[in-house]
Amino acid sequence: MKRFNIETAIYFGEGSLEKLRELDNKKILIVCDKFIGTSDILKKVLDKLEKCKVLVFDEIVPDPTIKIVAKGVQLLKREKFDLIIALGGGSSIDGAKAIREYYKRIDENVEIDFYAIPTTSGTGSEVTEYSVITNEKESLKYALTNEDLLPTIAILDPELVKSVPKSITADTGMDVLTHAIEAYVSKEASDFTDALAEKAFELVVKNLEKVYENGNDIYAREKMHNASCLAGIAFNAAGLGLTHSLAHMIGGRFHIPHGKINAIILPYVIKFNSDIDRKSYLDSENEILKRYQKLGKIAGLNGINPVIGTSNLINYIQKLQKSVGIPKNLKELKIDGSSLLQDVEVVYEIVMKDICTKTNPKEIKKEDIKTLLKDIVG
C-alpha cells in the first residue's frame, strides 16, 4: 500500500502575496538572508503585515549551517512567536524549517504556524518535508526529513522572482529539471508523482530558456515558479536519486550552488542509471530506459526506441546546460576536483548513507562512483 497527500495549502499566481493581509494581531518571525533583509521584496511582505508585530532574522547564508540554526533556535526560546515566515530561496526555507523543528524538540507543546514564500524557482522546499543543513567542520550537507518540516502555507507570487539574476535563474531552473527527472525514475514513483513530475518537466522545457533570456517575462516566471512547486510535491512523495546524493557531498566540499552541481552531475547519472553504453538499439524492455525515453518525447525529441530516446535526452540536457551557461564538469568550473578521485571510498560511504540514494532506480557499487567522479571532475 502506498500513500500520497499534500499537506501544504498553496496560493499561486500574480497577487498571491495578498494572502498575508489576512493575518491579524500575530507575532511573526521572518527568516531570510541579508540580501532579502535589505530588499524591496521584504518591504512588499512587510506592507502586507501592517496588523502584526514582526521581527526579522536575516542571518541565513547559502547552505545554512548548524551554528546559524542554533542561533535561530535561541531566538525562538527568548521570544514567543505565532508564525514563522521563510522568505527567500531554498537556503532560507530550509534554515527556517530546521530552526522551527529543533525548537519544537525543546518544547514539544509549542504550536508555530509556518509560511514559506520562495523568491527563487528551484528547490520546491516550500512543499517538502526535507531540509538540507551544512556541517561546517566536516564540509558536508545533511538532508533532514520529517513530516513536521512541511510548511502550513506556501505562497508562489511570480512578482518576487522577476529580479532574480540570470546565473541563479539557470542554477535553480536546472534544479527543478533534476527534481522532476529523479522523481520520475525513482523506485517510489507512482501515477500521482508521475503526473506532477511530467508537468514540471514540460514547464521547464518550455520556459527555462525564456526566463534566462528575459527575466521580466512574468508568464514564463510564473510557469517556472509553478514547475518548482510541482516537482517539489513529486519528489517529496517519490524521493530523489544519485544525482542529489553526489551533489550534497560534492557541493558541500567545494561550496558549489546546489542547482549548479545538480545540473553538472545529472547527465552522467542518467547515463549510469540507464546503462546506455551497454544497451543494444533493440533493447526495449528496460523500464528505466522507457521512463527516460518518455521524458524525451515530452521535450519533443526523437524517441523511436528507448535507447535512442534516452541518448537524445542526455544530449538535450547537455545542450540546455550550455545555453544557460552551466559548465559540463568541475574543470570547466575552474575547480580542482582531483581529491574526489583520491577519496572514492569516502565518497562512496557518504553517498550510500544519503537518504536520496534509497530511491535511485539502480543499485550503486564503488566502481560506479569512481567512473562517475571521473566524468564529473573532467
C-alpha positions, 0 to 999 in steps of 0.5 A: 500500500502506498500513500500520497497527500499534500499537506501544504495549502498553496496560493499561486499566481500574480497577487498571491502575496495578498494572502498575508493581509489576512493575518491579524494581531500575530507575532511573526518571525521572518527568516531570510538572508541579508540580501532579502533583509535589505530588499524591496521584496521584504518591504512588499511582505512587510506592507502586507503585515501592517496588523502584526508585530514582526521581527526579522532574522536575516542571518541565513547564508547559502547552505545554512549551517548548524551554528546559524540554526542554533542561533535561530533556535535561541531566538525562538526560546527568548521570544514567543512567536505565532508564525514563522515566515521563510522568505527567500530561496531554498537556503532560507526555507530550509534554515527556517524549517530546521530552526522551527523543528529543533525548537519544537524538540525543546518544547514539544507543546509549542504550536508555530504556524509556518509560511514559506514564500520562495523568491527563487524557482528551484528547490520546491522546499516550500512543499517538502518535508526535507531540509538540507543543513551544512556541517561546517567542520566536516564540509558536508550537507545533511538532508533532514526529513520529517513530516513536521518540516512541511510548511502550513502555507506556501505562497508562489507570487511570480512578482518576487522572482522577476529580479532574480539574476540570470546565473541563479535563474539557470542554477535553480531552473536546472534544479527543478529539471533534476527534481522532476527527472529523479522523481520520475525514475525513482523506485517510489514513483507512482501515477500521482508523482508521475503526473506532477513530475511530467508537468514540471518537466514540460514547464521547464522545457518550455520556459527555462530558456525564456526566463534566462533570456528575459527575466521580466517575462512574468508568464514564463516566471510564473510557469517556472515558479509553478514547475518548482512547486510541482516537482517539489510535491513529486519528489517529496512523495517519490524521493530523489536519486544519485544525482542529489546524493553526489551533489550534497557531498560534492557541493558541500566540499567545494561550496558549489550552488546546489542547482549548479552541481545538480545540473553538472552531475545529472547527465552522467547519472542518467547515463549510469542509471540507464546503462546506455553504453551497454544497451543494444538499439533493440533493447526495449524492455528496460523500464528505466530506459522507457521512463527516460525515453518518455521524458524525451518525447515530452521535450519533443525529441526523437524517441523511436526506441528507448535507447535512442530516446534516452541518448537524445535526452542526455544530449538535450540536457547537455545542450540546455546546460550550455545555453544557460551557461552551466559548465559540463564538469568541475574543470570547466568550473575552474575547480580542482576536483582531483581529491574526489578521485583520491577519496572514492571510498569516502565518497562512496560511504557518504553517498550510500548513507544519503537518504536520496540514494534509497530511491535511485532506480539502480543499485550503486557499487564503488566502481560506479562512483569512481567512473562517475567522479571521473566524468564529473571532475573532467 
